[in-house]
Amino acid sequence: MDNGKKVSAEMIPDYVKKLLNLIGSSGHKAFVAGGAVRDIVLGNKPHDYDVATSAKPADIIMLFKNAGINYFDNAARHGTVTAVTEEGNIEVTTFREDGSYSDLRRPDEVIFKSTIEDDVRRRDFTINAMYMDVEGLIHDPVCGKEDCRKRLIRAVGNAGERFNEDALRILRAVRFCSRLGFDIEPETLLAMEEHAGELKQISGERIAAELTGIVTGRYAPHAIRTCWKIMSVIIPEIGACRGFEQRSKYHDRDVLEHTLDVLDHIPYAEGQGRDPELAMAALFHDLGKPACFTLDKDGVGHMKGHPSVSTEITERVLNELKFSKQYITDVCLLVKLHDTYIKEDRIEVHKFMSKYPEAILDKLKVLQRADIIAHSEFGQNRLKRLEKLNSIADALKSSGAVFDVRDLEINGDDIMTLGVTPGPIIGQILSCVFNNYMEEKCLNTKASLLEEARKIISTKSF
C-alpha cells in the first residue's frame, strides 16, 4: 500500500471528522473514501463525502444511536448505513468484498472484511480507490494518485472482471471522462468496448442518469469521441454518423464531429455543467442526417427533412431510457426546431413566438448559435440572420408585446357584451382578434381590441 504525504486535514469538514473520530474511538478504522478523496487529490472541493470503515453495520448503528446521530439503514445488508446531519448525509460502508453479480449490476451477496486491501478490490477505478484518514494521510493501494497525475481512468485489477460484475461501470467511466477530461487507459477502454453489449441488460433509468452526466460534462465531446462505440450501443445512430461526410459547402466535418462541436459550444457553468435539455438536443439534433442523405447530379449532399427524422430518433431513445414526458417533449421540440429560420419580419417573428414556450425559445437561440458556429466558414454566414431574428424578438419583448391570447386586454366576457352567444364561437373570435393583433391591425388595448372584434363579428371572418 502506498501511504503518501499528508494532505491538509482542513479539506475534511468538521462534521465528517466528527464521524471519523467517533468510529475511530470505538477501536475501528475509518476513512474518507472514493470520489471525495479523488477530488481532494485533484485540488477540488468535494460535493459529498463517503466513509469506509472496518466496523460492521450493526456496530455503526449502535454508535450512531449512542451518539444521538440520526441515520437510515435501508442498505445495511449491503454494508451501508447513512448518517443524517444538518450539513449533509454521509454514507458509512463497511469494508467488504462483493460476491457474484448475476444481474450485472448488484452483488448477489457481500462479505464484510476488516482491511482496506480487501475493500479496494470492489472499487471500480483506481482514482476512486484512495482512502484518507482523519489526519489527512492518503492511503493509495492501487496507485490512484499516479493515475490522477497522468489523468487516466483505469479499472482496478482486471478490467473485464470489473465490467462483468457491474456493466453500468462502463458508462461511469465515460461520465468520468466527460467530467474530468481524463483519457481512458487502453486496456480499460478495450474491456469497456468488449462488454458494452451488456448495457442492454441495465435499466433505462440508470442509463439515463449516466447519459445526462455524460452530455452535461465539461469534456463531453472528448468522452463521446473516445467512447463512440459504447455510446452507439445506447444510441446506434452515433455510429452511423461517425465518418459520414456531408459533402456540402456548409460543412467541413463529418456528422459526428459537427455534432460534438455543437455540444462543445453549449455553455458550461462551473459547478452546474451544461443545461441538460440543451446538451441532449445538441447530441441528437443531426442524428437523422445519414438516413436522409441524398446526392444531386453535381455530387452535392442534401439532408432534407433531417430535423423530423432526428426528432423521431430522439423520442425513441429518450422513451426507451424512461426520461420524463416533459423532458422528452422539450428536447424533441428543440431538435425539431433547430434548423427553422423564419422570415426576418416582425409579424412572422411574433407569430412564431406565440407558438412555443418562452423557455424553449430562449434555449433554441443557444442551440442554433452553437449549431451555426460548428458549420464551415461559409455556413457560419447564417449567424447574421439568427442575430437579426433575435433582435426582432428582443424588440417585441421590450415593446410589451404579448404572445398568448390569454394575455390580451379582453376576454370571453368582453366578447359576450357584443351580443355573442356563449359557446365555442367566443374562442374562435378571440383567436381571430389575437391573430389580427399580431398582424398589427389593432393594439392591445380594450378599446382597440373590442373594435377589431366588432369588425370580425360583422364580417363573420372566424
C-alpha positions, -999 to 999 in steps of 0.1 A, spaced: 0 0 0 12 35 -8 7 58 22 17 91 7 23 125 22 -4 141 43 -29 164 26 -42 192 47 -68 178 71 -87 210 67 -100 195 34 -122 173 56 -152 192 70 -157 192 108 -189 172 106 -171 144 87 -141 145 111 -166 141 140 -179 109 124 -144 96 117 -133 102 153 -165 87 166 -158 54 148 -121 55 155 -126 60 192 -145 27 193 -114 8 180 -124 6 143 -106 20 113 -125 48 94 -115 67 63 -130 92 38 -132 71 6 -138 72 -31 -147 103 -50 -141 128 -22 -105 117 -19 -101 119 -57 -114 154 -57 -91 164 -29 -61 149 -47 -71 169 -78 -73 201 -58 -111 203 -60 -136 207 -32 -157 175 -28 -195 178 -31 -202 149 -7 -183 125 15 -184 88 19 -168 69 47 -153 34 46 -148 15 79 -139 -18 95 -170 -15 117 -199 -38 108 -233 -22 101 -247 -33 135 -217 -16 152 -222 16 132 -259 17 141 -251 13 178 -225 41 177 -250 64 160 -277 56 185 -254 63 214 -242 95 199 -276 107 190 -269 108 153 -299 102 130 -295 76 104 -312 53 80 -302 17 74 -322 5 43 -289 -5 27 -274 -21 58 -275 -56 43 -251 -43 16 -229 -28 43 -241 9 42 -256 29 70 -263 66 62 -257 92 88 -281 122 86 -266 155 96 -275 191 91 -245 196 69 -253 166 47 -257 129 46 -227 106 49 -228 70 37 -208 48 60 -199 15 44 -182 -15 59 -150 -28 42 -164 -56 20 -158 -79 -8 -186 -84 -33 -199 -118 -44 -210 -127 -79 -231 -103 -100 -258 -123 -117 -277 -92 -129 -246 -73 -140 -255 -46 -116 -256 -56 -79 -237 -82 -60 -257 -112 -50 -240 -111 -16 -214 -90 2 -187 -104 25 -176 -80 52 -139 -76 56 -116 -58 80 -89 -41 59 -87 -16 31 -68 -41 10 -99 -63 10 -122 -34 3 -103 -19 -26 -109 -49 -48 -146 -40 -51 -138 -4 -63 -143 5 -100 -114 27 -109 -80 34 -93 -88 72 -90 -118 62 -68 -99 37 -47 -80 60 -24 -87 65 13 -79 94 36 -77 93 74 -88 120 98 -52 133 99 -51 139 61 -30 109 53 -38 93 18 -38 55 16 -34 46 -20 -34 8 -25 -37 8 -64 -18 39 -74 -48 62 -78 -27 93 -72 -4 84 -101 -34 79 -124 -47 113 -113 -14 128 -122 -14 110 -156 -51 120 -160 -61 84 -166 -92 63 -159 -80 28 -152 -100 -1 -138 -90 -17 -105 -74 -51 -113 -88 -70 -143 -109 -45 -163 -131 -72 -179 -140 -86 -145 -149 -52 -131 -173 -46 -160 -187 -81 -159 -195 -75 -123 -213 -42 -130 -219 -32 -166 -230 3 -155 -193 9 -147 -188 12 -184 -209 44 -186 -195 56 -153 -161 56 -170 -175 76 -199 -190 101 -174 -157 105 -155 -140 111 -188 -166 138 -196 -164 154 -162 -127 153 -156 -113 153 -192 -91 123 -184 -81 97 -210 -92 61 -206 -63 36 -202 -62 15 -233 -69 -19 -217 -97 -5 -197 -112 11 -229 -109 -22 -248 -127 -40 -220 -154 -14 -220 -160 -19 -257 -160 -57 -253 -186 -56 -226 -207 -27 -240 -234 -50 -252 -242 -59 -216 -255 -24 -211 -287 -36 -228 -294 -55 -196 -292 -24 -174 -324 -4 -166 -332 26 -188 -334 49 -157 -299 41 -147 -285 46 -182 -305 79 -184 -288 92 -153 -253 84 -167 -261 97 -202 -272 130 -186 -240 132 -167 -220 125 -199 -236 151 -221 -235 178 -194 -199 174 -185 -172 199 -195 -154 174 -216 -184 157 -231 -171 159 -268 -138 142 -258 -157 115 -239 -181 107 -267 -154 108 -293 -133 84 -273 -162 61 -264 -183 63 -296 -185 25 -298 -200 23 -263 -224 53 -269 -236 35 -301 -249 7 -280 -273 31 -264 -278 53 -295 -270 33 -327 -272 64 -349 -240 78 -333 -220 50 -350 -237 58 -383 -228 94 -380 -191 88 -374 -172 93 -406 -203 102 -425 -192 130 -448 -219 156 -456 -205 168 -489 -217 203 -485 -201 237 -486 -219 244 -453 -199 217 -435 -163 208 -432 -166 179 -408 -184 146 -407 -218 144 -389 -204 132 -356 -176 157 -354 -201 185 -363 -224 172 -336 -196 172 -310 -186 207 -320 -222 218 -314 -222 202 -280 -189 219 -272 -205 253 -279 -234 247 -255 -224 269 -225 -209 252 -195 -212 267 -160 -187 257 -133 -204 236 -107 -236 232 -127 -225 218 -161 -244 223 -193 -282 227 -194 -294 191 -197 -321 197 -223 -298 218 -245 -269 194 -242 -291 164 -251 -307 183 -280 -272 191 -293 -263 154 -292 -294 143 -311 -301 173 -334 -284 158 -365 -285 121 -359 -311 117 -387 -289 130 -414 -275 97 -427 -310 84 -432 -320 115 -452 -288 118 -472 -290 122 -510 -265 133 -536 -276 156 -565 -262 154 -600 -233 176 -591 -222 154 -562 -236 178 -535 -251 163 -504 -286 172 -492 -303 161 -460 -338 175 -463 -361 166 -436 -334 156 -412 -349 176 -382 -380 154 -383 -361 121 -385 -337 133 -357 -368 141 -336 -381 106 -342 -348 92 -331 -347 114 -300 -382 104 -290 -375 67 -294 -343 67 -274 -354 90 -246 -386 70 -242 -366 38 -240 -345 53 -213 -376 64 -193 -369 101 -193 -398 122 -180 -425 132 -205 -418 169 -202 -381 164 -207 -388 143 -238 -412 170 -251 -388 198 -246 -357 181 -261 -377 168 -291 -391 204 -297 -355 218 -297 -344 191 -321 -374 197 -344 -369 235 -345 -331 236 -346 -330 242 -384 -360 265 -385 -353 301 -396 -383 321 -404 -386 353 -424 -368 383 -408 -401 401 -403 -417 415 -371 -451 399 -377 -437 365 -386 -414 365 -356 -443 375 -334 -464 346 -347 -436 321 -343 -430 333 -307 -467 328 -299 -465 290 -308 -439 279 -283 -430 284 -246 -406 312 -239 -382 289 -221 -379 267 -252 -373 297 -275 -346 310 -252 -328 276 -254 -334 274 -291 -314 306 -296 -285 290 -278 -287 257 -298 -290 275 -331 -260 297 -324 -239 266 -313 -251 248 -345 -241 277 -368 -207 281 -352 -200 244 -358 -206 249 -396 -179 256 -421 -169 293 -426 -194 295 -454 -221 280 -433 -215 305 -405 -229 333 -426 -263 323 -412 -253 338 -379 -263 372 -391 -298 360 -399 -301 345 -364 -289 377 -348 -315 397 -368 -343 373 -357 -331 375 -321 -330 413 -323 -366 414 -336 -377 391 -308 -360 412 -282 -376 444 -296 -410 427 -294 -405 418 -257 -392 453 -249 -423 468 -265 -446 449 -242 -460 427 -269 -480 396 -257 -477 362 -271 -508 344 -259 -545 351 -264 -550 349 -227 -528 380 -223 -550 402 -244 -568 431 -227 -601 415 -234 -616 380 -227 -647 360 -234 -669 381 -211 -660 412 -232 -669 393 -264 -703 385 -250 -710 422 -243 -710 425 -281 -740 402 -283 -723 369 -290 -739 338 -275 -717 318 -252 -701 288 -268 -671 278 -289 -676 308 -311 -662 330 -283 -628 313 -285 -628 315 -323 -634 352 -322 -607 358 -296 -583 337 -317 -590 359 -347 -586 390 -327 -552 378 -314 -541 369 -349 -550 404 -361 -532 419 -331 -500 401 -341 -505 413 -377 -506 448 -362 -542 455 -373 -550 466 -338 -534 475 -304 -536 455 -272 -560 480 -256 -595 471 -246 -610 498 -270 -589 487 -299 -595 450 -294 -632 454 -290 -634 474 -322 -615 447 -340 -638 421 -325 -668 440 -339 -653 440 -374 -647 403 -372 -682 396 -360 -698 418 -386 -679 401 -415 -681 366 -399 -645 361 -407 -639 335 -380 
